[in-house]
Amino acid sequence: MEEPQAPQVPAHVPLMTIERFAELSGLEQGVVYGQIRNGHLPALKVGKYRMVNIALLQAQCLTQEDWS
């Protein structure tokens, strides 16, 4: 019988602060917070900070568009 394996977690998940994401995207911080609150932007809470999960956002964008 096989032993259960621990889940594999990537060593580096690209995260970005809301402030930096707002700066790079040209959106206001309030808009970014609203998009996170409405579930349109993937985010992760790290301590007291909320970070935009860039890796998940990229994966979502690639699956929603026809890139072939």
C-alpha positions, 0 to 999 in steps of 0.5 A: 500500500502506498503512503500518502505524499505531502502536497507539492508546493511551488518554491516561488509563487509570484505575488504582487502588492495591491499598490504595485499592481495598481501602479503597473496596471494603471488602475486606482487602488480602490478599483483593485481592492474592489476587483479582489472583493468581487472575485475578479482578481485572485489574491492571497492574504500574507500576514496583514497584507493582501497580495495579487496572485500573478501566477494564477491571474496569468493562468486564468487569462491563458485559459480564457483566451484562444492562444492557439 
